[in-house]
Amino acid sequence: MERKQKVVTRFAPSPTGFMHMGSVRTALFAYLFARQNGGTFILRIEDTDKERSKKEFDDAILDAMKWLGLGYDGEVYRQSERGAIYRKHIEKLLEEGKAFVSKEESAAAESAKDGKVRRAEVIRFKNPNKVIKFKDLIRGDIEFDTTELGDFVIARSIDEPVFHLAVAVDDCEMGITHVIRGEDHISNTPRHILICEALGAPIPTFAHLPLVLAPDRTKLSKRKHGEIVSLEYYRKLGYLPEAILNFMALIGWNPGGNNEIFSLEELVKVFDLSKVQKGGAIFNIEKLNWFNKQYLQKLLPERVTIHLKSFVPAEKLPMLESNRKLAELVVERVSAFGELKTLFDAGEFDYFFSEPVYDKSALLWKGKGDYEKVKTRLEGVKKILEGLSEKSFNKDNVKEAVWPYADKEGRGEVLWPLRVSLSGKEKSPDPFTLVAILGKEETLARLKMAINLLS
């Protein structure tokens, strides 16, 4: 029986900026395909552009991969450290007549002070001028007449390979079997195939992913759409890595069925490269928020606490850490942890941390009624709650105890002043939720304060 070739994929970002969300999807798909086939997933930093490549972005790529949980195999490869390998292949191509040195006018010649035209030497690939055909796993058969490429540049000098040469050599040297990348690289593929053929190396199988599009159906780009294109933006806003991976997996791909929530392990099992759509896929932030909220609701308390430390004022952390119900309520209000900062800055949850301040008119149901009757009803609720033990003082028990009285006196007439006396606000969680979070002692103290206000 013929032995199946081991799958090897790679993610090959350039360290010229923070990771683009489209790159997140490319890395994810390459990772999923490798893992579900028991293959190898390689991380390769393509830093041949010395002027634009920065160490901070190199570090950011490694940090992003770790944060996302996309573990790669072996060392991190950097093109800037592989010069000797490229030189060896350039020399071989020159010796075999598959490349040649070309003298060309320097771009700076026109501005030369002495007016002399200077010529720079570059190395060009000798194009066999043939039609290239390859099968793309997403787009099917693609045919390209390489004649229009001419004899293209593969190096600025023997020690300065350009992108096309470095990529083709690396894919060959690293045994890449499947190149999974964005469709903007389709036009580069014929060059890479020609170079692989000239090197006598196997041609990888290609899969070109559709572009990630903004809601206006234009390519998601930093120049046009700003920082929302960057993974770093969502990390700073407190989004969860598992939510981002789940969301990005379903941009341009769908496993079928009604289920949309998949862990990384589940994605490895169900991912199917052949089901990736050909057309561009929309990046919908509202949908990302939905995914993130689903994962927030399932988050373990320990992880909630870790995230709260980044977005909640330090003086309010101790109470959140000690009161799990309050932490749950606070997290319920947001789609991402970063929204908490805005809510806390606006004083949204202040009534949990200090006694509420309000005018007694706020206690009137629909702004109408008799203060003496409101006072009597609050005294009635207070008496009921005093009869409950500290141990049984939870949302369900309090509701069960108070509800008959509210039915008798009028739900709005009882529950409205109860809620306002606890929160001081017209809009807040229901009174039974407030009671469960504040506890018996604080609840009774606030009811007493409201009663005194009405006296």
Secondary structure, DSSP 8 states (H G I E B T S, - for coil): -------EEEE---SSSS-BHHHHHHHHHHHHHHHHTT-EEEEEE----TTT--HHHHHHHHHHHHHHT----S--EEGGG-HHHHHHHHHHHHHTTSEEEEEEE-TTGGG-TT----EEEEEEE-----EEEEEETTTEEEEEEGGGG-S-EEEEETTEE-HHHHHHHHHHHTT--EEEEEGGGGGGHHHHHHHHHHHT----EEEEE--EE-TTSSB--HHHHGGGGBHHHHHHTT--HHHHHHHHHTSS---SSS-----HHHHHHH--GGG--SS-EE--HHHHHHHHHHHHHT--HHHHHHHHHHHS-GGGHHHHHH-HHHHHHHHHT-SSTTHHHHHHHTTTTHHHHS-----GGGGSGGG-S-HHHHHHHHHHHHHHHHTS-STT-SHHHHHHHHHHHHHHH-HHHHHHHHHHHHH-SSS-S-HHHHHHHHHHHHHHHHHHHHHHHH-
